Amino acid sequence: MTLHFTPIPTETVRALQAGAPDANGQRPERHVSDGGGNPCRHCLQMIPAGAGMLILAHRPFTRLQPYAESGPIFLCADPCAPGGGPDLPAMLASPDYILRGYSAEERIVYGTGAVVPTARIRAEAEARFADPRVAFLHIRSARNNCFQCRIERL
């Protein structure tokens, strides 16, 4: 099975970098990264120490509904190239993450969520995609539930 780790869409990121409102209707906050674990959800790399970064609320769903969670994320303050592809993103540096399946209607598929070791994300994603109800997966922080990236099957 071919998996694709998908970042936040570039057009969304460019708008936020230009000051567009976030999921809470607020302008993204501008900060400087201390290099201590600020993963950009667009380039899927850690934002280096001293680089500008944005902190904002993001809702990684196309429409509002009860399962459309929003939460804080980081982005590079300056334009960065989109990450993503078949390889596990470099920003996934924690020992484990929440992996959760969603239906085509963007609703949680119950029984698909679990905290999994980072080294097992690929195998666990493939197992969840065996369920025909699962249209895509989210990788989320196991400590804070923050959205990291989306996994799609190609």
VMD Tcl script that builds the backbone (N, CA, C; Angstrom):
set m [mol new atoms 462]
animate dup $m
set s [atomselect $m all]
$s set {name element resname resid chain x y z} {
  {N N MET 1 A 0.848 -1.178 0.000}
  {CA C MET 1 A 0.000 0.000 0.000}
  {C C MET 1 A 0.895 1.243 0.000}
  {N N THR 2 A 0.556 2.205 -0.821}
  {CA C THR 2 A 1.305 3.455 -0.873}
  {C C THR 2 A 0.623 4.482 0.022}
  {N N LEU 3 A 1.365 4.983 0.999}
  {CA C LEU 3 A 0.870 6.010 1.909}
  {C C LEU 3 A 1.457 7.355 1.506}
  {N N HIS 4 A 0.696 8.407 1.738}
  {CA C HIS 4 A 1.178 9.762 1.482}
  {C C HIS 4 A 0.936 10.599 2.726}
  {N N PHE 5 A 2.027 11.141 3.287}
  {CA C PHE 5 A 1.960 12.043 4.427}
  {C C PHE 5 A 1.729 13.441 3.863}
  {N N THR 6 A 0.594 14.045 4.219}
  {CA C THR 6 A 0.117 15.255 3.561}
  {C C THR 6 A 0.139 16.456 4.501}
  {N N PRO 7 A 0.807 17.541 4.102}
  {CA C PRO 7 A 0.829 18.747 4.940}
  {C C PRO 7 A -0.433 19.580 4.745}
  {N N ILE 8 A -0.534 20.636 5.517}
  {CA C ILE 8 A -1.597 21.620 5.314}
  {C C ILE 8 A -1.409 22.214 3.916}
  {N N PRO 9 A -2.491 22.424 3.157}
  {CA C PRO 9 A -2.364 22.940 1.792}
  {C C PRO 9 A -1.610 24.278 1.723}
  {N N THR 10 A -0.782 24.405 0.702}
  {CA C THR 10 A 0.037 25.604 0.522}
  {C C THR 10 A -0.801 26.872 0.463}
  {N N GLU 11 A -1.931 26.840 -0.235}
  {CA C GLU 11 A -2.737 28.066 -0.342}
  {C C GLU 11 A -3.250 28.509 1.035}
  {N N THR 12 A -3.569 27.576 1.899}
  {CA C THR 12 A -3.990 27.906 3.269}
  {C C THR 12 A -2.826 28.521 4.039}
  {N N VAL 13 A -1.654 27.910 3.920}
  {CA C VAL 13 A -0.467 28.382 4.635}
  {C C VAL 13 A -0.067 29.780 4.170}
  {N N ARG 14 A -0.061 30.004 2.858}
  {CA C ARG 14 A 0.332 31.332 2.353}
  {C C ARG 14 A -0.606 32.416 2.861}
  {N N ALA 15 A -1.902 32.106 2.938}
  {CA C ALA 15 A -2.857 33.085 3.462}
  {C C ALA 15 A -2.558 33.384 4.935}
  {N N LEU 16 A -2.281 32.349 5.713}
  {CA C LEU 16 A -1.955 32.545 7.132}
  {C C LEU 16 A -0.650 33.311 7.297}
  {N N GLN 17 A 0.339 33.006 6.472}
  {CA C GLN 17 A 1.613 33.731 6.536}
  {C C GLN 17 A 1.438 35.209 6.185}
  {N N ALA 18 A 0.408 35.517 5.388}
  {CA C ALA 18 A 0.114 36.902 5.018}
  {C C ALA 18 A -0.797 37.590 6.036}
  {N N GLY 19 A -1.179 36.863 7.104}
  {CA C GLY 19 A -1.975 37.478 8.160}
  {C C GLY 19 A -3.455 37.145 8.146}
  {N N ALA 20 A -3.894 36.210 7.298}
  {CA C ALA 20 A -5.307 35.812 7.281}
  {C C ALA 20 A -5.688 35.239 8.641}
  {N N PRO 21 A -6.958 35.351 9.011}
  {CA C PRO 21 A -7.382 34.822 10.307}
  {C C PRO 21 A -7.312 33.300 10.369}
  {N N ASP 22 A -7.046 32.800 11.578}
  {CA C ASP 22 A -6.960 31.360 11.807}
  {C C ASP 22 A -8.357 30.785 12.062}
  {N N ALA 23 A -8.425 29.554 12.523}
  {CA C ALA 23 A -9.707 28.889 12.761}
  {C C ALA 23 A -10.536 29.571 13.848}
  {N N ASN 24 A -9.897 30.383 14.686}
  {CA C ASN 24 A -10.614 31.137 15.719}
  {C C ASN 24 A -10.917 32.566 15.289}
  {N N GLY 25 A -10.588 32.904 14.043}
  {CA C GLY 25 A -10.840 34.256 13.560}
  {C C GLY 25 A -9.801 35.264 14.009}
  {N N GLN 26 A -8.653 34.788 14.515}
  {CA C GLN 26 A -7.595 35.677 14.986}
  {C C GLN 26 A -6.412 35.653 14.033}
  {N N ARG 27 A -5.647 36.735 14.019}
  {CA C ARG 27 A -4.403 36.754 13.250}
  {C C ARG 27 A -3.401 35.813 13.906}
  {N N PRO 28 A -2.636 35.068 13.125}
  {CA C PRO 28 A -1.604 34.210 13.717}
  {C C PRO 28 A -0.625 35.039 14.546}
  {N N GLU 29 A -0.197 34.480 15.662}
  {CA C GLU 29 A 0.811 35.127 16.501}
  {C C GLU 29 A 2.182 34.890 15.888}
  {N N ARG 30 A 3.023 35.921 15.905}
  {CA C ARG 30 A 4.388 35.809 15.393}
  {C C ARG 30 A 5.358 35.663 16.563}
  {N N HIS 31 A 6.214 34.648 16.458}
  {CA C HIS 31 A 7.204 34.360 17.492}
  {C C HIS 31 A 8.508 33.957 16.824}
  {N N VAL 32 A 9.533 33.748 17.629}
  {CA C VAL 32 A 10.819 33.234 17.156}
  {C C VAL 32 A 11.005 31.861 17.765}
  {N N SER 33 A 11.324 30.888 16.947}
  {CA C SER 33 A 11.504 29.521 17.420}
  {C C SER 33 A 12.740 29.424 18.306}
  {N N ASP 34 A 12.609 28.673 19.391}
  {CA C ASP 34 A 13.771 28.402 20.230}
  {C C ASP 34 A 14.444 27.097 19.790}
  {N N GLY 35 A 13.894 26.483 18.733}
  {CA C GLY 35 A 14.465 25.244 18.220}
  {C C GLY 35 A 14.108 24.029 19.061}
  {N N GLY 36 A 13.226 24.218 20.025}
  {CA C GLY 36 A 12.911 23.145 20.952}
  {C C GLY 36 A 11.646 22.379 20.635}
  {N N GLY 37 A 11.437 22.044 19.392}
  {CA C GLY 37 A 10.283 21.216 19.064}
  {C C GLY 37 A 9.100 21.979 18.526}
  {N N ASN 38 A 9.326 22.791 17.520}
  {CA C ASN 38 A 8.261 23.531 16.862}
  {C C ASN 38 A 8.088 22.979 15.444}
  {N N PRO 39 A 7.239 21.975 15.250}
  {CA C PRO 39 A 7.087 21.371 13.929}
  {C C PRO 39 A 6.174 22.183 13.009}
  {N N CYS 40 A 6.681 22.547 11.844}
  {CA C CYS 40 A 5.877 23.254 10.845}
  {C C CYS 40 A 4.973 22.245 10.147}
  {N N ARG 41 A 3.695 22.531 10.114}
  {CA C ARG 41 A 2.729 21.614 9.508}
  {C C ARG 41 A 2.633 21.789 7.995}
  {N N HIS 42 A 3.519 22.575 7.410}
  {CA C HIS 42 A 3.565 22.725 5.956}
  {C C HIS 42 A 4.802 22.067 5.361}
  {N N CYS 43 A 5.982 22.443 5.830}
  {CA C CYS 43 A 7.202 21.813 5.299}
  {C C CYS 43 A 7.479 20.474 5.982}
  {N N LEU 44 A 6.780 20.230 7.101}
  {CA C LEU 44 A 6.910 18.997 7.888}
  {C C LEU 44 A 8.331 18.796 8.413}
  {N N GLN 45 A 8.982 19.939 8.729}
  {CA C GLN 45 A 10.311 19.962 9.350}
  {C C GLN 45 A 10.189 20.734 10.661}
  {N N MET 46 A 11.176 20.568 11.534}
  {CA C MET 46 A 11.223 21.393 12.739}
  {C C MET 46 A 11.643 22.803 12.334}
  {N N ILE 47 A 11.036 23.799 12.939}
  {CA C ILE 47 A 11.414 25.182 12.679}
  {C C ILE 47 A 12.698 25.440 13.462}
  {N N PRO 48 A 13.781 25.833 12.772}
  {CA C PRO 48 A 15.069 25.982 13.463}
  {C C PRO 48 A 15.092 27.137 14.461}
  {N N ALA 49 A 15.968 27.032 15.427}
  {CA C ALA 49 A 16.157 28.099 16.419}
  {C C ALA 49 A 16.482 29.406 15.713}
  {N N GLY 50 A 15.834 30.467 16.152}
  {CA C GLY 50 A 16.063 31.789 15.587}
  {C C GLY 50 A 15.183 32.129 14.403}
  {N N ALA 51 A 14.484 31.150 13.839}
  {CA C ALA 51 A 13.613 31.401 12.685}
  {C C ALA 51 A 12.246 31.884 13.163}
  {N N GLY 52 A 11.633 32.727 12.345}
  {CA C GLY 52 A 10.293 33.203 12.653}
  {C C GLY 52 A 9.291 32.071 12.525}
  {N N MET 53 A 8.302 32.092 13.401}
  {CA C MET 53 A 7.251 31.076 13.328}
  {C C MET 53 A 5.917 31.700 13.702}
  {N N LEU 54 A 4.876 31.044 13.253}
  {CA C LEU 54 A 3.514 31.449 13.577}
  {C C LEU 54 A 2.912 30.416 14.522}
  {N N ILE 55 A 2.115 30.886 15.463}
  {CA C ILE 55 A 1.308 30.027 16.309}
  {C C ILE 55 A -0.135 30.426 16.054}
  {N N LEU 56 A -0.963 29.433 15.747}
  {CA C LEU 56 A -2.343 29.726 15.366}
  {C C LEU 56 A -3.242 28.527 15.614}
  {N N ALA 57 A -4.532 28.767 15.557}
  {CA C ALA 57 A -5.517 27.693 15.668}
  {C C ALA 57 A -5.806 27.168 14.263}
  {N N HIS 58 A -5.837 25.847 14.148}
  {CA C HIS 58 A -6.102 25.226 12.847}
  {C C HIS 58 A -7.162 24.146 12.994}
  {N N ARG 59 A -8.037 24.067 12.007}
  {CA C ARG 59 A -9.063 23.029 11.941}
  {C C ARG 59 A -8.855 22.280 10.636}
  {N N PRO 60 A -8.275 21.080 10.669}
  {CA C PRO 60 A -7.926 20.357 9.441}
  {C C PRO 60 A -9.097 19.593 8.812}
  {N N PHE 61 A -10.216 20.261 8.677}
  {CA C PHE 61 A -11.415 19.669 8.090}
  {C C PHE 61 A -12.016 20.676 7.115}
  {N N THR 62 A -12.782 20.194 6.153}
  {CA C THR 62 A -13.336 21.089 5.135}
  {C C THR 62 A -14.642 21.739 5.552}
  {N N ARG 63 A -15.290 21.191 6.580}
  {CA C ARG 63 A -16.572 21.773 7.001}
  {C C ARG 63 A -16.733 21.611 8.514}
  {N N LEU 64 A -17.589 22.469 9.068}
  {CA C LEU 64 A -17.874 22.393 10.493}
  {C C LEU 64 A -18.846 21.256 10.762}
  {N N GLN 65 A -18.548 20.497 11.789}
  {CA C GLN 65 A -19.397 19.419 12.269}
  {C C GLN 65 A -18.822 18.997 13.611}
  {N N PRO 66 A -19.525 18.177 14.383}
  {CA C PRO 66 A -19.071 17.891 15.746}
  {C C PRO 66 A -17.675 17.287 15.868}
  {N N TYR 67 A -17.184 16.593 14.841}
  {CA C TYR 67 A -15.872 15.959 14.924}
  {C C TYR 67 A -14.741 16.837 14.369}
  {N N ALA 68 A -15.070 18.038 13.963}
  {CA C ALA 68 A -14.075 18.939 13.362}
  {C C ALA 68 A -13.308 19.680 14.458}
  {N N GLU 69 A -12.319 19.002 15.026}
  {CA C GLU 69 A -11.514 19.573 16.099}
  {C C GLU 69 A -10.617 20.689 15.573}
  {N N SER 70 A -10.362 21.663 16.416}
  {CA C SER 70 A -9.363 22.674 16.096}
  {C C SER 70 A -8.380 22.722 17.266}
  {N N GLY 71 A -7.191 23.209 16.965}
  {CA C GLY 71 A -6.186 23.305 18.010}
  {C C GLY 71 A -4.978 24.062 17.534}
  {N N PRO 72 A -4.026 24.286 18.438}
  {CA C PRO 72 A -2.847 25.074 18.102}
  {C C PRO 72 A -1.856 24.296 17.237}
  {N N ILE 73 A -1.242 25.032 16.316}
  {CA C ILE 73 A -0.165 24.479 15.481}
  {C C ILE 73 A 0.890 25.556 15.283}
  {N N PHE 74 A 2.046 25.126 14.751}
  {CA C PHE 74 A 3.124 26.024 14.353}
  {C C PHE 74 A 3.270 25.975 12.844}
  {N N LEU 75 A 3.656 27.098 12.265}
  {CA C LEU 75 A 4.042 27.191 10.852}
  {C C LEU 75 A 5.285 28.062 10.758}
  {N N CYS 76 A 6.099 27.827 9.752}
  {CA C CYS 76 A 7.191 28.756 9.447}
  {C C CYS 76 A 6.561 30.111 9.135}
  {N N ALA 77 A 7.142 31.194 9.631}
  {CA C ALA 77 A 6.605 32.527 9.362}
  {C C ALA 77 A 6.854 32.945 7.921}
  {N N ASP 78 A 7.962 32.501 7.356}
  {CA C ASP 78 A 8.294 32.811 5.966}
  {C C ASP 78 A 7.888 31.644 5.080}
  {N N PRO 79 A 7.646 31.915 3.798}
  {CA C PRO 79 A 7.254 30.827 2.896}
  {C C PRO 79 A 8.256 29.669 2.933}
  {N N CYS 80 A 7.725 28.472 3.030}
  {CA C CYS 80 A 8.531 27.255 3.017}
  {C C CYS 80 A 7.933 26.311 1.968}
  {N N ALA 81 A 8.748 25.413 1.492}
  {CA C ALA 81 A 8.280 24.440 0.497}
  {C C ALA 81 A 7.414 23.391 1.184}
  {N N PRO 82 A 6.362 22.951 0.525}
  {CA C PRO 82 A 5.533 21.920 1.146}
  {C C PRO 82 A 6.289 20.612 1.299}
  {N N GLY 83 A 6.112 19.986 2.434}
  {CA C GLY 83 A 6.664 18.658 2.660}
  {C C GLY 83 A 5.659 17.615 2.226}
  {N N GLY 84 A 5.880 16.426 2.665}
  {CA C GLY 84 A 4.946 15.361 2.359}
  {C C GLY 84 A 5.520 14.373 1.379}
  {N N GLY 85 A 4.853 13.249 1.261}
  {CA C GLY 85 A 5.281 12.185 0.387}
  {C C GLY 85 A 5.178 10.851 1.092}
  {N N PRO 86 A 5.856 9.841 0.582}
  {CA C PRO 86 A 5.721 8.494 1.143}
  {C C PRO 86 A 6.538 8.243 2.410}
  {N N ASP 87 A 7.477 9.126 2.723}
  {CA C ASP 87 A 8.348 8.911 3.877}
  {C C ASP 87 A 7.790 9.588 5.120}
  {N N LEU 88 A 8.049 8.981 6.272}
  {CA C LEU 88 A 7.639 9.560 7.540}
  {C C LEU 88 A 8.274 10.945 7.676}
  {N N PRO 89 A 7.488 11.981 7.957}
  {CA C PRO 89 A 8.046 13.331 8.062}
  {C C PRO 89 A 9.112 13.448 9.159}
  {N N ALA 90 A 10.140 14.238 8.875}
  {CA C ALA 90 A 11.246 14.448 9.806}
  {C C ALA 90 A 10.785 15.084 11.109}
  {N N MET 91 A 9.699 15.847 11.086}
  {CA C MET 91 A 9.238 16.541 12.282}
  {C C MET 91 A 8.662 15.600 13.338}
  {N N LEU 92 A 8.400 14.363 12.982}
  {CA C LEU 92 A 7.824 13.417 13.940}
  {C C LEU 92 A 8.936 12.861 14.823}
  {N N ALA 93 A 9.316 13.656 15.825}
  {CA C ALA 93 A 10.467 13.340 16.665}
  {C C ALA 93 A 10.092 12.822 18.051}
  {N N SER 94 A 8.814 12.790 18.360}
  {CA C SER 94 A 8.388 12.259 19.661}
  {C C SER 94 A 8.370 10.736 19.620}
  {N N PRO 95 A 8.387 10.100 20.771}
  {CA C PRO 95 A 8.413 8.631 20.784}
  {C C PRO 95 A 7.113 7.993 20.317}
  {N N ASP 96 A 5.994 8.734 20.407}
  {CA C ASP 96 A 4.716 8.172 19.988}
  {C C ASP 96 A 3.743 9.282 19.623}
  {N N TYR 97 A 2.687 8.879 18.904}
  {CA C TYR 97 A 1.667 9.818 18.430}
  {C C TYR 97 A 0.309 9.137 18.461}
  {N N ILE 98 A -0.743 9.935 18.451}
  {CA C ILE 98 A -2.088 9.406 18.254}
  {C C ILE 98 A -2.280 9.222 16.761}
  {N N LEU 99 A -2.782 8.084 16.368}
  {CA C LEU 99 A -3.169 7.819 14.988}
  {C C LEU 99 A -4.673 7.583 15.029}
  {N N ARG 100 A -5.431 8.294 14.182}
  {CA C ARG 100 A -6.888 8.209 14.222}
  {C C ARG 100 A -7.445 8.221 12.818}
  {N N GLY 101 A -8.399 7.328 12.548}
  {CA C GLY 101 A -9.037 7.243 11.247}
  {C C GLY 101 A -10.305 8.074 11.161}
  {N N TYR 102 A -10.562 8.594 9.952}
  {CA C TYR 102 A -11.752 9.394 9.676}
  {C C TYR 102 A -12.434 8.866 8.425}
  {N N SER 103 A -13.740 9.013 8.385}
  {CA C SER 103 A -14.526 8.601 7.218}
  {C C SER 103 A -14.475 9.686 6.144}
  {N N ALA 104 A -15.032 9.386 4.984}
  {CA C ALA 104 A -15.109 10.374 3.901}
  {C C ALA 104 A -15.937 11.585 4.326}
  {N N GLU 105 A -16.800 11.408 5.328}
  {CA C GLU 105 A -17.611 12.519 5.853}
  {C C GLU 105 A -16.870 13.277 6.952}
  {N N GLU 106 A -15.584 12.956 7.136}
  {CA C GLU 106 A -14.710 13.614 8.101}
  {C C GLU 106 A -15.121 13.369 9.545}
  {N N ARG 107 A -15.665 12.204 9.800}
  {CA C ARG 107 A -16.056 11.824 11.152}
  {C C ARG 107 A -15.132 10.730 11.651}
  {N N ILE 108 A -14.861 10.726 12.945}
  {CA C ILE 108 A -13.999 9.699 13.530}
  {C C ILE 108 A -14.599 8.323 13.282}
  {N N VAL 109 A -13.775 7.401 12.848}
  {CA C VAL 109 A -14.174 6.004 12.743}
  {C C VAL 109 A -13.773 5.373 14.073}
  {N N TYR 110 A -14.762 5.092 14.899}
  {CA C TYR 110 A -14.484 4.555 16.228}
  {C C TYR 110 A -13.729 3.239 16.138}
  {N N GLY 111 A -12.779 3.078 17.057}
  {CA C GLY 111 A -11.948 1.890 17.086}
  {C C GLY 111 A -10.643 2.047 16.329}
  {N N THR 112 A -10.440 3.197 15.673}
  {CA C THR 112 A -9.209 3.401 14.895}
  {C C THR 112 A -8.190 4.269 15.619}
  {N N GLY 113 A -8.559 4.863 16.728}
  {CA C GLY 113 A -7.647 5.765 17.424}
  {C C GLY 113 A -6.826 5.047 18.472}
  {N N ALA 114 A -5.542 5.347 18.496}
  {CA C ALA 114 A -4.655 4.763 19.501}
  {C C ALA 114 A -3.344 5.542 19.525}
  {N N VAL 115 A -2.669 5.469 20.653}
  {CA C VAL 115 A -1.312 5.991 20.748}
  {C C VAL 115 A -0.398 4.896 20.221}
  {N N VAL 116 A 0.419 5.255 19.206}
  {CA C VAL 116 A 1.307 4.258 18.596}
  {C C VAL 116 A 2.749 4.774 18.613}
  {N N PRO 117 A 3.714 3.867 18.772}
  {CA C PRO 117 A 5.115 4.282 18.686}
  {C C PRO 117 A 5.410 4.852 17.292}
  {N N THR 118 A 6.224 5.882 17.247}
  {CA C THR 118 A 6.557 6.532 15.977}
  {C C THR 118 A 7.063 5.528 14.945}
  {N N ALA 119 A 7.880 4.592 15.364}
  {CA C ALA 119 A 8.433 3.596 14.441}
  {C C ALA 119 A 7.363 2.689 13.846}
  {N N ARG 120 A 6.173 2.661 14.431}
  {CA C ARG 120 A 5.097 1.782 13.944}
  {C C ARG 120 A 4.000 2.534 13.203}
  {N N ILE 121 A 4.167 3.832 12.994}
  {CA C ILE 121 A 3.107 4.614 12.348}
  {C C ILE 121 A 2.737 4.019 10.990}
  {N N ARG 122 A 3.701 3.707 10.167}
  {CA C ARG 122 A 3.406 3.178 8.824}
  {C C ARG 122 A 2.602 1.874 8.918}
  {N N ALA 123 A 3.049 0.928 9.713}
  {CA C ALA 123 A 2.360 -0.361 9.834}
  {C C ALA 123 A 0.952 -0.180 10.403}
  {N N GLU 124 A 0.839 0.673 11.405}
  {CA C GLU 124 A -0.473 0.913 12.016}
  {C C GLU 124 A -1.410 1.630 11.034}
  {N N ALA 125 A -0.877 2.549 10.227}
  {CA C ALA 125 A -1.695 3.233 9.218}
  {C C ALA 125 A -2.217 2.226 8.195}
  {N N GLU 126 A -1.356 1.356 7.724}
  {CA C GLU 126 A -1.787 0.346 6.758}
  {C C GLU 126 A -2.877 -0.542 7.345}
  {N N ALA 127 A -2.759 -0.902 8.605}
  {CA C ALA 127 A -3.780 -1.730 9.254}
  {C C ALA 127 A -5.118 -0.989 9.327}
  {N N ARG 128 A -5.085 0.305 9.619}
  {CA C ARG 128 A -6.339 1.062 9.697}
  {C C ARG 128 A -6.969 1.246 8.322}
  {N N PHE 129 A -6.145 1.400 7.306}
  {CA C PHE 129 A -6.692 1.546 5.957}
  {C C PHE 129 A -7.307 0.247 5.427}
  {N N ALA 130 A -7.084 -0.866 6.104}
  {CA C ALA 130 A -7.746 -2.119 5.723}
  {C C ALA 130 A -9.249 -2.027 5.992}
  {N N ASP 131 A -9.642 -1.115 6.862}
  {CA C ASP 131 A -11.056 -0.879 7.156}
  {C C ASP 131 A -11.608 0.034 6.056}
  {N N PRO 132 A -12.571 -0.418 5.258}
  {CA C PRO 132 A -13.071 0.396 4.139}
  {C C PRO 132 A -13.755 1.688 4.573}
  {N N ARG 133 A -14.105 1.805 5.845}
  {CA C ARG 133 A -14.726 3.045 6.319}
  {C C ARG 133 A -13.714 4.172 6.472}
  {N N VAL 134 A -12.423 3.843 6.538}
  {CA C VAL 134 A -11.378 4.847 6.777}
  {C C VAL 134 A -10.958 5.480 5.453}
  {N N ALA 135 A -11.202 6.787 5.333}
  {CA C ALA 135 A -10.831 7.533 4.124}
  {C C ALA 135 A -9.464 8.202 4.274}
  {N N PHE 136 A -9.126 8.625 5.491}
  {CA C PHE 136 A -7.838 9.259 5.764}
  {C C PHE 136 A -7.555 9.138 7.252}
  {N N LEU 137 A -6.311 9.427 7.616}
  {CA C LEU 137 A -5.878 9.363 9.008}
  {C C LEU 137 A -5.271 10.692 9.427}
  {N N HIS 138 A -5.326 10.957 10.700}
  {CA C HIS 138 A -4.575 12.068 11.274}
  {C C HIS 138 A -3.500 11.508 12.185}
  {N N ILE 139 A -2.359 12.171 12.166}
  {CA C ILE 139 A -1.339 11.969 13.186}
  {C C ILE 139 A -1.461 13.179 14.100}
  {N N ARG 140 A -1.599 12.908 15.400}
  {CA C ARG 140 A -1.757 13.969 16.391}
  {C C ARG 140 A -0.799 13.734 17.543}
  {N N SER 141 A -0.450 14.781 18.219}
  {CA C SER 141 A 0.425 14.689 19.383}
  {C C SER 141 A -0.199 13.784 20.430}
  {N N ALA 142 A 0.573 12.851 20.960}
  {CA C ALA 142 A 0.076 11.967 22.014}
  {C C ALA 142 A -0.039 12.703 23.351}
  {N N ARG 143 A 0.627 13.824 23.491}
  {CA C ARG 143 A 0.598 14.564 24.747}
  {C C ARG 143 A -0.464 15.662 24.756}
  {N N ASN 144 A -0.645 16.330 23.608}
  {CA C ASN 144 A -1.529 17.499 23.567}
  {C C ASN 144 A -2.638 17.410 22.520}
  {N N ASN 145 A -2.670 16.350 21.747}
  {CA C ASN 145 A -3.681 16.116 20.713}
  {C C ASN 145 A -3.574 17.091 19.537}
  {N N CYS 146 A -2.482 17.834 19.400}
  {CA C CYS 146 A -2.328 18.783 18.305}
  {C C CYS 146 A -2.170 18.037 16.974}
  {N N PHE 147 A -2.840 18.527 15.951}
  {CA C PHE 147 A -2.739 17.971 14.609}
  {C C PHE 147 A -1.300 18.092 14.107}
  {N N GLN 148 A -0.772 17.008 13.531}
  {CA C GLN 148 A 0.567 17.018 12.949}
  {C C GLN 148 A 0.494 17.008 11.430}
  {N N CYS 149 A -0.125 15.969 10.870}
  {CA C CYS 149 A -0.332 15.889 9.425}
  {C C CYS 149 A -1.384 14.826 9.143}
  {N N ARG 150 A -1.722 14.719 7.898}
  {CA C ARG 150 A -2.741 13.775 7.437}
  {C C ARG 150 A -2.028 12.658 6.675}
  {N N ILE 151 A -2.588 11.461 6.713}
  {CA C ILE 151 A -2.082 10.349 5.896}
  {C C ILE 151 A -3.209 9.929 4.954}
  {N N GLU 152 A -2.852 9.821 3.692}
  {CA C GLU 152 A -3.797 9.348 2.687}
  {C C GLU 152 A -3.223 8.106 2.036}
  {N N ARG 153 A -4.056 7.268 1.492}
  {CA C ARG 153 A -3.569 6.118 0.736}
  {C C ARG 153 A -3.717 6.449 -0.737}
  {N N LEU 154 A -2.708 6.083 -1.502}
  {CA C LEU 154 A -2.742 6.344 -2.943}
  {C C LEU 154 A -2.987 5.057 -3.705}
}
mol reanalyze $m
mol bondsrecalc $m
mol representation Tube
mol addrep $m
